[in-house]
Structure formats: C-alpha cells, structure tokens
C-alpha cells in the first residue's frame, strides 16, 4: 500500500514536471516565433525600403537623362535652323551681283575701304583697290567717283566688295562681302539663337 502511494507520488511529480517542461517549451517556442516574425517584418521592410530607394534613384536618373536628351534635341534643332538660315544668307550673297542695288552697295564699300586707309597715307601715295574681275563693269561705272590717287586691280575672288591697301602694302583694309559677314557672324548667330528660342517658347 505504501509502495502504491509512493509510486503515485512519483507519477504525479513526473507529470507536473512534464507539464512545466511543455509549458516552458511552448513559451520559448512562442517567443522564438514572435522574434522570427519580427525579424522577418524588419527584413521585409528593409528590402521594400531599399527597393523603393533604388526605384526612386533609377526614376530620377531616367528623368534626368530624358531632360538632357530633350535639351540636346532642342539645341540640335535650333542649331540646324541657324545653319539653314546662314546657308540661305550665303546663297543670297552669291547672287548679289545680279541685284540692281549692287552698284550702290559696292560704291559704299569702296568709300569705307578708302576712308580706313586714308589716315595711313604718306604724301603722294596711292591707294590700291582690289576687286573681283566679275565687278569690272560695275567698277568702271562708278570709278569716276573715286579720288584721283586710286589704282585698281582685279585679283580677288569674292561675292562682292573690295579690299584697299596703301601703295607700299603696309596697311590693308579688307571690305569684301565675305569679310564683313565673317565679322558679323558671331552676332548674327547669337541673334538667330535668341530669335528661335523665343519662337520655341511662344509655341
């Protein structure tokens, strides 16, 4: 009888210990699962945050490249328009001799060239005017208006205009259509660029 009591006591104590062990195991398991879930949430949030940051960077880069590309296309288009306009001007220059006002233009350029050279002349020194041979007829028509101390040579190849120099060749004034165009070209390009920019902004 006493043995049965002792055995029952041992069984009861063992069951209590097993129950405690099971409860502790469940508690630890729950803690582990909670911690694992928390770690998984943190990891997922970190991955999502990294993904969003990378996506934002890529989006910003694409937008930046798009803006740069658009600006380049705009600049290329504007430059193309400027080049076409300048080509048209050059074509007009090549046909200038056929215009009825060319004689007046040539006379004006001769006067400018002579005016530039005159302060450099010494006593009895001539001014030599250089023309394109294609201007011979026009030059002969206006030569009576030239000062007496003028010598004429036809040795240029240009759209029109002339050059002048002192008789000793020490001072020279280039006043051809091309030289004046090249001198004005930076200002023309700037004005055309602003003109096309305003047109683009208004459209």
C-alpha positions in Angstrom: 0.0 0.0 0.0 2.7 2.4 0.9 4.5 1.5 -2.3 1.5 2.4 -4.4 1.3 5.8 -2.6 5.0 6.4 -3.3 4.6 5.4 -7.0 1.5 7.6 -7.3 3.5 10.5 -5.8 6.4 9.9 -8.2 3.9 9.7 -11.2 2.2 12.9 -10.1 5.6 14.7 -9.6 6.7 13.5 -13.0 3.6 14.6 -14.7 3.9 18.1 -13.1 7.5 18.3 -14.3 6.5 17.2 -17.8 3.7 19.8 -17.8 6.1 22.5 -16.7 8.6 21.5 -19.4 5.8 21.5 -22.0 4.6 24.9 -20.9 8.2 26.3 -20.9 8.8 24.8 -24.3 5.6 26.4 -25.6 6.6 29.7 -24.1 10.0 29.6 -25.7 8.6 28.4 -29.0 6.1 31.3 -28.9 8.9 33.8 -28.2 11.0 32.3 -31.0 8.1 32.5 -33.4 7.4 36.1 -32.4 11.0 37.1 -32.7 11.3 35.4 -36.0 8.1 37.2 -37.3 9.5 40.5 -36.1 12.8 39.8 -37.8 11.0 38.8 -41.0 9.0 42.0 -40.9 12.1 44.1 -40.4 13.8 42.3 -43.2 10.8 42.7 -45.5 10.5 46.4 -44.6 14.2 46.9 -45.2 14.0 45.1 -48.6 11.0 47.2 -49.5 12.7 50.4 -48.4 15.8 49.5 -50.4 13.7 48.7 -53.4 11.8 52.0 -53.2 15.1 53.9 -52.8 16.6 52.1 -55.8 13.5 52.7 -57.8 13.5 56.4 -56.9 17.1 56.7 -57.9 16.5 54.9 -61.2 13.4 57.1 -61.8 15.4 60.3 -61.1 18.2 59.1 -63.4 15.8 58.3 -66.2 14.1 61.7 -65.8 17.4 63.5 -65.7 18.6 61.7 -68.9 15.2 62.5 -70.5 15.7 66.2 -69.7 19.3 66.2 -71.0 18.2 64.4 -74.2 15.3 66.8 -74.7 17.6 69.8 -74.3 20.1 68.3 -76.7 17.4 67.6 -79.3 16.2 71.2 -78.8 19.7 72.6 -79.2 20.4 70.5 -82.3 17.1 71.6 -83.9 17.9 75.2 -83.1 21.5 74.8 -84.5 20.0 73.2 -87.6 17.7 76.2 -88.1 20.6 78.6 -87.6 22.7 76.8 -90.2 19.9 76.7 -92.7 19.3 80.5 -92.2 23.0 81.2 -92.7 23.1 79.0 -95.8 20.2 81.0 -97.2 22.1 84.2 -96.5 25.2 82.8 -98.3 23.0 81.9 -101.3 21.7 85.5 -101.3 25.3 86.8 -101.3 26.3 84.6 -104.2 23.5 86.3 -106.3 24.2 89.8 -105.0 25.8 91.0 -108.3 22.6 90.4 -110.1 20.7 92.8 -107.9 20.1 96.4 -109.2 21.3 97.8 -105.8 24.7 96.1 -106.0 26.4 99.1 -107.7 25.3 101.3 -104.7 26.5 98.6 -102.3 29.9 98.3 -104.0 30.4 102.1 -104.0 29.6 102.2 -100.3 32.2 99.5 -99.6 34.8 101.3 -101.7 34.2 104.5 -99.7 34.5 102.7 -96.4 37.8 101.0 -97.5 39.3 104.3 -98.7 38.2 106.0 -95.5 40.0 103.3 -93.5 43.2 103.6 -95.5 43.4 107.4 -96.0 44.8 108.2 -92.5 47.8 105.9 -93.2 48.8 107.5 -96.5 52.1 109.4 -96.8 52.5 112.3 -99.3 51.7 111.4 -102.9 51.0 107.8 -102.1 48.3 106.0 -103.9 45.5 103.7 -102.6 45.3 100.4 -104.4 41.7 98.9 -104.6 41.3 95.2 -105.3 38.1 93.8 -106.9 36.8 90.6 -108.2 37.1 90.5 -112.1 33.3 90.0 -112.2 33.0 93.5 -110.8 34.9 95.2 -113.7 31.9 96.6 -115.4 30.3 97.9 -112.2 33.6 99.3 -111.1 34.1 101.2 -114.4 30.6 102.7 -114.0 31.5 104.1 -110.6 35.3 104.7 -111.0 34.7 108.4 -111.9 33.6 108.9 -108.3 36.9 107.6 -107.0 39.6 110.0 -105.8 42.4 110.6 -108.3 45.1 108.8 -106.3 43.4 105.4 -106.8 44.9 102.4 -108.6 42.6 99.4 -109.4 43.5 95.7 -109.6 41.1 92.8 -110.4 42.7 90.0 -108.4 40.0 89.0 -105.8 37.6 86.0 -105.7 34.7 87.0 -103.6 30.9 87.6 -103.6 31.5 91.3 -103.9 33.0 94.3 -102.2 36.7 95.2 -102.3 39.9 95.5 -100.4 42.2 98.5 -100.2 45.8 99.0 -99.3 48.5 101.6 -99.3 50.9 101.7 -102.2 53.7 100.2 -100.1 51.4 97.4 -98.9 52.0 98.4 -95.3 48.3 99.0 -94.4 45.4 96.9 -95.7 41.6 97.1 -95.3 39.5 94.1 -96.2 35.9 95.1 -97.0 34.5 92.2 -99.1 31.0 90.7 -98.5 32.6 87.6 -97.0 34.9 89.5 -94.6 32.0 91.6 -93.3 29.8 88.6 -93.0 32.5 86.7 -91.0 33.0 89.7 -88.8 29.3 89.9 -88.0 28.7 86.1 -87.9 29.0 85.7 -84.0 26.4 88.5 -83.5 24.2 87.0 -86.2 24.4 83.5 -84.7 23.5 85.0 -81.2 20.6 86.9 -82.6 19.3 83.9 -84.5 19.6 81.7 -81.5 17.6 84.1 -79.4 15.0 84.5 -82.2 14.5 80.7 -82.5 14.4 80.4 -78.7 11.7 83.0 -78.4 9.8 81.3 -81.2 10.1 77.9 -79.5 8.9 79.3 -76.1 5.9 81.0 -77.7 4.7 77.9 -79.5 
